[in-house]
Amino acid sequence: MIQEMGANFVRLAHYPQALEVYRACDELGILVWDENPWCRGGVGPAQWRETTKNIFKEMILQNYNHPSIILWSIGNESDWLSDFKDGENPDSLKAFAQTLHNLAKELDPYRYTTTRKFPAAQKIVDVFSPSIWSGWYSDVYKNYEKAITKAKDSNQRLFHAEYGGDSHMGRHTENPITGEGIYYALRTGELAAEAIQSGRPERYQQLLQQEIIPELMAASAYSKRIFCGTLLGQPVLERLVQVTGMSAKFAELVADLFAGAQAYVSLKGRCYQELLPSVWQKLTT
């Protein structure tokens, strides 16, 4: 089935698979991401850490000679929903991620290590896979390009292992539910989670001041002009509707604005550069 799709890669998650699976991948030329079963739960006590290390070691030793394997994954979402007291401690998570990475390099210095949705290990493993589910767990699906670009810029080697939102029922209608208009509400929640997970909840206010507050202040200034002002002798809202129907570029700008892909603080510059000459010509002819 994988080959019929035109693909040549499989992620074996979230635990090692039967020997027949690896043999089939070797024979078919399918590349493999092999994953240690450290899936969620945080970091446990000494006995837990020793057992998890041994499982990872056995996985590598057993599967080392399979040419299909290209990545050793130390785990998946390993910092989420801790099963242990203080299991989400950032320092402990980072230290144990480093231990597993070092173990993999000791046993197999030639293959890369990886993990998915585990920020504490982002700068430790060779290849990192963030969680980008725009339009499902967070954000809106129209922001996928923006999210992917940000992830590429933030990681030396990026692997996008999970993505989705396409199975959302609201997407498959004549008037799809895009999530537009709720970007800032979702983003503030993401910033709060980022601050808490970093162990510095007080950073939340700083992150708001850096990213959200300037946008909301700019949006507030625009709202007065839009709802109370006029443009070329007509109310601004009427002109906006008219221009949206006349200009594909303007329609794209409005969509980006609602989706959070267009910042309010740079809105005026984009209007002047991309839209003003062509829109003015259409409105005055």
BADO-684399 format. One record per residue (C-alpha): residue number from 1; x, y, z. Coordinates in steps of 0.2 Angstrom, whole numbers, padded with zeros to 4 digits. Last residue first. Layout:
// BADO-684399
+------+-------+-------+-------+
! loba !     u !     v !     w !
+------+-------+-------+-------+
!  NUM !     X !     Y !     Z !
...
+------+-------+-------+-------+
***
This chain:
// BADO-684399
+------+-------+-------+-------+
! loba !     u !     v !     w !
+------+-------+-------+-------+
!  285 ! -0063 !  0270 ! -0069 !
!  284 ! -0060 !  0277 ! -0052 !
!  283 ! -0062 !  0262 ! -0041 !
!  282 ! -0052 !  0251 ! -0053 !
!  281 ! -0037 !  0262 ! -0054 !
!  280 ! -0037 !  0265 ! -0035 !
!  279 ! -0037 !  0246 ! -0032 !
!  278 ! -0022 !  0243 ! -0044 !
!  277 ! -0012 !  0257 ! -0036 !
!  276 ! -0017 !  0253 ! -0018 !
!  275 ! -0015 !  0235 ! -0018 !
!  274 !  0003 !  0228 ! -0017 !
!  273 !  0015 !  0241 ! -0009 !
!  272 !  0002 !  0252 ! -0001 !
!  271 ! -0009 !  0239 !  0006 !
!  270 !  0006 !  0228 !  0012 !
!  269 !  0014 !  0243 !  0021 !
!  268 ! -0003 !  0247 !  0030 !
!  267 ! -0005 !  0229 !  0036 !
!  266 !  0012 !  0228 !  0044 !
!  265 !  0006 !  0231 !  0062 !
!  264 ! -0010 !  0221 !  0058 !
!  263 !  0000 !  0205 !  0055 !
!  262 ! -0006 !  0195 !  0040 !
!  261 ! -0006 !  0176 !  0043 !
!  260 ! -0018 !  0177 !  0057 !
!  259 ! -0032 !  0168 !  0048 !
!  258 ! -0043 !  0184 !  0047 !
!  257 ! -0029 !  0194 !  0040 !
!  256 ! -0023 !  0181 !  0028 !
!  255 ! -0041 !  0180 !  0021 !
!  254 ! -0042 !  0199 !  0020 !
!  253 ! -0026 !  0199 !  0010 !
!  252 ! -0031 !  0186 ! -0002 !
!  251 ! -0047 !  0195 ! -0006 !
!  250 ! -0036 !  0211 ! -0009 !
!  249 ! -0025 !  0201 ! -0021 !
!  248 ! -0040 !  0194 ! -0030 !
!  247 ! -0047 !  0212 ! -0033 !
!  246 ! -0064 !  0217 ! -0038 !
!  245 ! -0075 !  0206 ! -0026 !
!  244 ! -0064 !  0211 ! -0011 !
!  243 ! -0064 !  0229 ! -0017 !
!  242 ! -0083 !  0230 ! -0016 !
!  241 ! -0084 !  0222 !  0001 !
!  240 ! -0070 !  0233 !  0008 !
!  239 ! -0079 !  0249 !  0000 !
!  238 ! -0095 !  0244 !  0010 !
!  237 ! -0085 !  0242 !  0026 !
!  236 ! -0076 !  0258 !  0024 !
!  235 ! -0092 !  0268 !  0022 !
!  234 ! -0093 !  0277 !  0005 !
!  233 ! -0086 !  0294 ! -0001 !
!  232 ! -0069 !  0287 ! -0007 !
!  231 ! -0067 !  0278 !  0010 !
!  230 ! -0077 !  0282 !  0025 !
!  229 ! -0074 !  0280 !  0044 !
!  228 ! -0083 !  0273 !  0059 !
!  227 ! -0082 !  0255 !  0057 !
!  226 ! -0066 !  0253 !  0048 !
!  225 ! -0057 !  0268 !  0055 !
!  224 ! -0061 !  0263 !  0073 !
!  223 ! -0057 !  0245 !  0070 !
!  222 ! -0040 !  0250 !  0062 !
!  221 ! -0034 !  0257 !  0079 !
!  220 ! -0040 !  0242 !  0089 !
!  219 ! -0031 !  0231 !  0077 !
!  218 ! -0015 !  0240 !  0080 !
!  217 ! -0017 !  0239 !  0098 !
!  216 ! -0021 !  0220 !  0097 !
!  215 ! -0006 !  0217 !  0086 !
!  214 !  0006 !  0226 !  0098 !
!  213 ! -0002 !  0216 !  0113 !
!  212 !  0000 !  0199 !  0105 !
!  211 !  0018 !  0196 !  0100 !
!  210 !  0031 !  0204 !  0112 !
!  209 !  0019 !  0210 !  0126 !
!  208 !  0011 !  0193 !  0126 !
!  207 !  0027 !  0184 !  0127 !
!  206 !  0033 !  0195 !  0142 !
!  205 !  0016 !  0192 !  0151 !
!  204 !  0019 !  0173 !  0148 !
!  203 !  0037 !  0174 !  0154 !
!  202 !  0030 !  0173 !  0172 !
!  201 !  0026 !  0155 !  0169 !
!  200 !  0045 !  0150 !  0169 !
!  199 !  0046 !  0131 !  0169 !
!  198 !  0048 !  0131 !  0150 !
!  197 !  0032 !  0121 !  0150 !
!  196 !  0022 !  0135 !  0159 !
!  195 !  0029 !  0148 !  0147 !
!  194 !  0025 !  0138 !  0131 !
!  193 !  0008 !  0133 !  0138 !
!  192 !  0004 !  0152 !  0140 !
!  191 !  0010 !  0156 !  0123 !
!  190 ! -0001 !  0142 !  0115 !
!  189 ! -0016 !  0149 !  0124 !
!  188 ! -0012 !  0167 !  0118 !
!  187 ! -0011 !  0159 !  0100 !
!  186 ! -0028 !  0151 !  0101 !
!  185 ! -0037 !  0167 !  0106 !
!  184 ! -0026 !  0177 !  0093 !
!  183 ! -0031 !  0165 !  0079 !
!  182 ! -0050 !  0164 !  0083 !
!  181 ! -0055 !  0175 !  0068 !
!  180 ! -0053 !  0161 !  0055 !
!  179 ! -0056 !  0144 !  0061 !
!  178 ! -0058 !  0137 !  0043 !
!  177 ! -0075 !  0129 !  0044 !
!  176 ! -0078 !  0125 !  0026 !
!  175 ! -0093 !  0133 !  0017 !
!  174 ! -0097 !  0120 !  0003 !
!  173 ! -0092 !  0107 !  0015 !
!  172 ! -0078 !  0095 !  0019 !
!  171 ! -0068 !  0105 !  0031 !
!  170 ! -0081 !  0105 !  0045 !
!  169 ! -0080 !  0086 !  0046 !
!  168 ! -0061 !  0087 !  0052 !
!  167 ! -0052 !  0073 !  0042 !
!  166 ! -0041 !  0086 !  0034 !
!  165 ! -0035 !  0092 !  0051 !
!  164 ! -0019 !  0083 !  0049 !
!  163 !  0000 !  0083 !  0051 !
!  162 !  0012 !  0071 !  0060 !
!  161 !  0030 !  0067 !  0055 !
!  160 !  0036 !  0084 !  0048 !
!  159 !  0055 !  0081 !  0049 !
!  158 !  0066 !  0096 !  0052 !
!  157 !  0085 !  0096 !  0052 !
!  156 !  0094 !  0112 !  0059 !
!  155 !  0077 !  0117 !  0067 !
!  154 !  0070 !  0135 !  0070 !
!  153 !  0069 !  0141 !  0052 !
!  152 !  0061 !  0125 !  0046 !
!  151 !  0048 !  0126 !  0060 !
!  150 !  0044 !  0144 !  0056 !
!  149 !  0042 !  0140 !  0037 !
!  148 !  0031 !  0125 !  0042 !
!  147 !  0020 !  0136 !  0053 !
!  146 !  0018 !  0150 !  0040 !
!  145 !  0014 !  0137 !  0026 !
!  144 !  0001 !  0129 !  0037 !
!  143 ! -0008 !  0145 !  0041 !
!  142 ! -0023 !  0141 !  0031 !
!  141 ! -0026 !  0126 !  0042 !
!  140 ! -0030 !  0137 !  0057 !
!  139 ! -0021 !  0138 !  0074 !
!  138 ! -0022 !  0123 !  0086 !
!  137 ! -0027 !  0105 !  0089 !
!  136 ! -0035 !  0103 !  0072 !
!  135 ! -0034 !  0118 !  0060 !
!  134 ! -0015 !  0119 !  0061 !
!  133 ! -0009 !  0102 !  0067 !
!  132 !  0010 !  0106 !  0067 !
!  131 !  0018 !  0096 !  0082 !
!  130 !  0037 !  0097 !  0080 !
!  129 !  0048 !  0084 !  0072 !
!  128 !  0067 !  0086 !  0076 !
!  127 !  0082 !  0078 !  0068 !
!  126 !  0099 !  0076 !  0076 !
!  125 !  0093 !  0075 !  0094 !
!  124 !  0098 !  0087 !  0107 !
!  123 !  0092 !  0104 !  0102 !
!  122 !  0074 !  0099 !  0101 !
!  121 !  0075 !  0087 !  0116 !
!  120 !  0066 !  0098 !  0129 !
!  119 !  0053 !  0102 !  0115 !
!  118 !  0047 !  0085 !  0113 !
!  117 !  0034 !  0085 !  0099 !
!  116 !  0043 !  0071 !  0089 !
!  115 !  0060 !  0063 !  0092 !
!  114 !  0075 !  0060 !  0082 !
!  113 !  0092 !  0052 !  0082 !
!  112 !  0103 !  0050 !  0066 !
!  111 !  0112 !  0035 !  0060 !
!  110 !  0131 !  0032 !  0059 !
!  109 !  0137 !  0033 !  0077 !
!  108 !  0127 !  0017 !  0081 !
!  107 !  0129 !  0010 !  0099 !
!  106 !  0138 !  0025 !  0106 !
!  105 !  0127 !  0037 !  0096 !
!  104 !  0111 !  0029 !  0102 !
!  103 !  0117 !  0029 !  0120 !
!  102 !  0121 !  0048 !  0119 !
!  101 !  0104 !  0052 !  0112 !
!  100 !  0096 !  0042 !  0126 !
!   99 !  0106 !  0051 !  0139 !
!   98 !  0103 !  0068 !  0131 !
!   97 !  0084 !  0064 !  0132 !
!   96 !  0086 !  0059 !  0150 !
!   95 !  0095 !  0076 !  0154 !
!   94 !  0082 !  0086 !  0145 !
!   93 !  0068 !  0078 !  0153 !
!   92 !  0076 !  0080 !  0170 !
!   91 !  0079 !  0099 !  0167 !
!   90 !  0062 !  0102 !  0161 !
!   89 !  0053 !  0094 !  0176 !
!   88 !  0038 !  0085 !  0168 !
!   87 !  0040 !  0070 !  0179 !
!   86 !  0039 !  0080 !  0195 !
!   85 !  0029 !  0066 !  0202 !
!   84 !  0026 !  0052 !  0189 !
!   83 !  0014 !  0048 !  0176 !
!   82 !  0017 !  0064 !  0167 !
!   81 !  0004 !  0069 !  0154 !
!   80 !  0016 !  0076 !  0140 !
!   79 !  0035 !  0076 !  0141 !
!   78 !  0038 !  0061 !  0130 !
!   77 !  0027 !  0067 !  0116 !
!   76 !  0036 !  0053 !  0106 !
!   75 !  0051 !  0043 !  0110 !
!   74 !  0070 !  0042 !  0107 !
!   73 !  0068 !  0039 !  0089 !
!   72 !  0082 !  0030 !  0079 !
!   71 !  0082 !  0036 !  0061 !
!   70 !  0088 !  0028 !  0045 !
!   69 !  0082 !  0010 !  0046 !
!   68 !  0080 !  0001 !  0029 !
!   67 !  0097 ! -0007 !  0030 !
!   66 !  0092 ! -0018 !  0044 !
!   65 !  0109 ! -0023 !  0053 !
!   64 !  0106 ! -0012 !  0069 !
!   63 !  0088 ! -0019 !  0072 !
!   62 !  0092 ! -0030 !  0087 !
!   61 !  0106 ! -0019 !  0094 !
!   60 !  0095 ! -0003 !  0092 !
!   59 !  0079 ! -0010 !  0100 !
!   58 !  0089 ! -0019 !  0114 !
!   57 !  0097 ! -0002 !  0118 !
!   56 !  0080 !  0007 !  0118 !
!   55 !  0073 ! -0006 !  0129 !
!   54 !  0088 ! -0005 !  0141 !
!   53 !  0087 !  0014 !  0142 !
!   52 !  0068 !  0013 !  0147 !
!   51 !  0072 !  0000 !  0160 !
!   50 !  0086 !  0010 !  0168 !
!   49 !  0075 !  0026 !  0168 !
!   48 !  0060 !  0017 !  0176 !
!   47 !  0072 !  0010 !  0189 !
!   46 !  0079 !  0027 !  0193 !
!   45 !  0062 !  0036 !  0195 !
!   44 !  0051 !  0042 !  0180 !
!   43 !  0053 !  0055 !  0167 !
!   42 !  0037 !  0061 !  0158 !
!   41 !  0022 !  0050 !  0154 !
!   40 !  0021 !  0052 !  0135 !
!   39 !  0027 !  0039 !  0123 !
!   38 !  0044 !  0032 !  0128 !
!   37 !  0042 !  0016 !  0117 !
!   36 !  0058 !  0019 !  0107 !
!   35 !  0054 !  0022 !  0089 !
!   34 !  0061 !  0016 !  0072 !
!   33 !  0059 !  0028 !  0058 !
!   32 !  0061 !  0017 !  0042 !
!   31 !  0065 !  0019 !  0024 !
!   30 !  0055 !  0007 !  0012 !
!   29 !  0066 ! -0002 !  0000 !
!   28 !  0054 ! -0017 ! -0003 !
!   27 !  0065 ! -0030 !  0004 !
!   26 !  0072 ! -0021 !  0019 !
!   25 !  0055 ! -0014 !  0023 !
!   24 !  0048 ! -0032 !  0023 !
!   23 !  0062 ! -0038 !  0034 !
!   22 !  0058 ! -0024 !  0046 !
!   21 !  0040 ! -0028 !  0047 !
!   20 !  0043 ! -0047 !  0048 !
!   19 !  0054 ! -0044 !  0064 !
!   18 !  0039 ! -0037 !  0073 !
!   17 !  0038 ! -0019 !  0078 !
!   16 !  0047 ! -0008 !  0090 !
!   15 !  0036 !  0005 !  0099 !
!   14 !  0026 !  0021 !  0095 !
!   13 !  0027 !  0021 !  0081 !
!   12 !  0035 !  0013 !  0066 !
!   11 !  0037 !  0029 !  0054 !
!   10 !  0036 !  0023 !  0036 !
!    9 !  0045 !  0029 !  0021 !
!    8 !  0045 !  0025 !  0002 !
!    7 !  0029 !  0034 ! -0004 !
!    6 !  0021 !  0032 ! -0022 !
!    5 !  0004 !  0028 ! -0014 !
!    4 !  0006 !  0011 ! -0022 !
!    3 !  0022 !  0009 ! -0013 !
!    2 !  0014 !  0012 !  0004 !
!    1 !  0000 !  0000 !  0000 !
+------+-------+-------+-------+
***
